[in-house]
Amino acid sequence: MAFEDRIDSLRSKHQALDAELKMETQRPLPDPSTIAKLKKEKLRLKDEINRLGRP
């Protein structure tokens, strides 16, 4: 069960980053460095989810 919990946790973090990224891009003056940081972290989480999801 701990393995599935880890994947669920990563997915939750990924969704939270997605929401944060959407909020940042909708601001009147979005910060490009913040957007880049959020995208990089989101991609890292996605890669980890995919790696853990493989048999």
Secondary structure, DSSP 4 states (H G I P E B T S, - for coil): -HHHHHHHHHHHHHHHHHHHHHHHHHSSS--HHHHHHHHHHHHHHHHHHHHHH--
